[in-house]
Amino acid sequence: MAEKINAENPEWTSEEGRVGAVVLKKIHQTLRSGASLPWEVQELFIGSGPNDNTRWRPEEEEIAVVVLKKIEQTQERNARIPGRVYEAHLRTKKNISTEIALFNGRGELYLARRPSLSEVPTEPYPGKLHIPGVLHMRNEINYAAYRRLLHEEHLIIDSPAELPDPDVTLEVWDEKRGYYLAQVYVVEGTDGECATTSLQGAFFSKDAMPWDELIPTHRDEIVKAAFEAYRAAR
């Protein structure tokens, strides 16, 4: 099966995507169990073969190494990883996110809405609300991630010449995406409602927050910490 995967080509076929997701599931199962990855897989691993067993067969090792090489090549060229491979890869490593807690002049917090399954079939939290954020790419520094977030979420706020330390730093566990370090920047938009051109979100006061509609990590930790940091800075 490994010979069907072209590790040097950042473009993914549907078969490569299927195999990649299964291999990464096995890596996730191995790490969660506390077992050791095969040496060659561990060497390539940056951050389940044909079954969920954490013991690795030689053919599974071979497939995993090729899949990880292909992921590495794809990331190196800033190309797109297929959705289910991307989601599976997130769970096998600790990630870093940059989040912007954008408040308007009334102290309301902007929340963006995740796409639906019809829009993105691999979306882990369809239709849920969250503070705008991005997970860092493999070689992306904090400032680059911050700038990319402004662009992708259509946030109309000034980008500082030098990025300060985050206002909030949290280590969180997401049921579907694993562990990540959330770096939250608290910003007050000077134009209130005009601080974003996105139609996929809205501003909410803490009292009117639709808590049941939030992604769990944002509901339980990130949003509450953002409000506390906002109040402390005023």
Backbone hydrogen bonds, N-H to C=O, Kabsch-Sander energy under -0.5 kcal/mol:
donor,donor_aa,acceptor,acceptor_aa,energy
4,K,1,M,-1.6
5,I,2,A,-1.7
6,N,4,K,-0.6
7,A,5,I,-1.0
9,N,6,N,-1.1
17,G,13,T,-2.2
18,R,14,S,-2.0
19,V,15,E,-2.5
20,G,16,E,-2.7
21,A,17,G,-2.1
22,V,18,R,-1.7
23,V,19,V,-2.6
24,L,20,G,-2.3
25,K,21,A,-1.5
26,K,22,V,-1.6
27,I,23,V,-2.0
28,H,24,L,-2.4
29,Q,25,K,-2.5
30,T,26,K,-2.4
31,L,27,I,-2.5
32,R,28,H,-2.5
33,S,29,Q,-1.6
34,G,30,T,-0.7
34,G,31,L,-0.8
35,A,30,T,-1.5
42,Q,38,P,-2.9
43,E,39,W,-2.3
44,L,40,E,-1.3
45,F,41,V,-1.9
60,E,57,R,-0.6
61,E,57,R,-2.0
62,E,58,P,-2.0
63,I,59,E,-2.0
64,A,60,E,-2.7
65,V,61,E,-2.4
66,V,62,E,-1.7
67,V,63,I,-2.5
68,L,64,A,-2.6
69,K,65,V,-1.9
70,K,66,V,-2.1
71,I,67,V,-2.3
72,E,68,L,-2.4
73,Q,69,K,-2.4
74,T,70,K,-2.5
75,Q,71,I,-2.6
76,E,72,E,-2.4
77,R,73,Q,-1.4
78,N,75,Q,-1.6
79,A,74,T,-2.5
86,Y,82,P,-3.1
87,E,83,G,-2.6
88,A,84,R,-1.8
89,H,85,V,-2.6
90,L,86,Y,-2.0
91,R,87,E,-1.1
92,T,89,H,-1.3
93,K,90,L,-1.2
94,K,47,G,-1.6
95,N,179,Y,-2.0
97,S,181,L,-2.9
98,T,134,V,-2.4
99,E,183,Q,-3.1
100,I,132,P,-2.4
101,A,99,E,-0.6
101,A,185,Y,-2.7
102,L,100,I,-1.1
103,F,101,A,-0.6
103,F,187,V,-3.2
104,N,108,E,-2.0
107,G,104,N,-2.1
109,L,204,F,-3.1
110,Y,102,L,-2.7
111,L,202,A,-2.8
112,A,130,H,-2.8
113,R,200,Q,-1.6
114,R,128,K,-3.3
120,V,116,S,-2.7
123,E,120,V,-2.1
127,G,115,P,-1.0
128,K,125,Y,-1.8
129,L,213,E,-2.9
130,H,112,A,-2.0
134,V,98,T,-2.0
136,H,96,I,-2.9
140,E,137,M,-1.5
145,A,141,I,-2.2
146,Y,142,N,-2.3
147,R,143,Y,-2.3
148,R,144,A,-2.3
149,L,145,A,-2.2
150,L,146,Y,-2.0
151,H,147,R,-1.8
152,E,148,R,-2.9
153,E,149,L,-2.3
154,H,151,H,-0.8
155,L,150,L,-2.0
156,I,154,H,-0.5
156,I,195,A,-3.3
157,I,155,L,-1.2
167,D,184,V,-1.6
168,V,184,V,-2.0
170,L,182,A,-2.4
172,V,170,L,-0.6
172,V,180,Y,-2.6
174,D,172,V,-0.5
174,D,178,G,-2.7
175,E,173,W,-0.5
178,G,174,D,-2.5
180,Y,172,V,-2.1
181,L,95,N,-2.9
182,A,170,L,-3.3
182,A,180,Y,-0.7
183,Q,97,S,-2.4
183,Q,181,L,-0.6
184,V,168,V,-3.3
184,V,182,A,-0.7
185,Y,99,E,-2.9
186,V,184,V,-0.5
187,V,101,A,-2.7
187,V,185,Y,-0.6
189,G,103,F,-2.7
189,G,187,V,-0.6
192,G,189,G,-1.1
194,C,191,D,-2.2
195,A,192,G,-1.7
196,T,193,E,-0.7
197,T,154,H,-2.2
202,A,111,L,-1.9
204,F,109,L,-2.5
209,M,206,K,-1.0
211,W,209,M,-2.0
213,E,210,P,-2.3
214,L,211,W,-1.6
215,I,129,L,-2.4
218,H,215,I,-0.9
219,R,215,I,-2.7
220,D,216,P,-2.9
221,E,217,T,-1.7
222,I,217,T,-2.0
223,V,218,H,-2.2
224,K,218,H,-0.5
225,A,221,E,-2.3
226,A,222,I,-2.1
227,F,223,V,-2.1
228,E,224,K,-1.9
229,A,225,A,-2.3
230,Y,226,A,-2.4
231,R,227,F,-2.4
232,A,228,E,-2.1
233,A,229,A,-1.4
234,R,230,Y,-0.6
234,R,231,R,-0.9
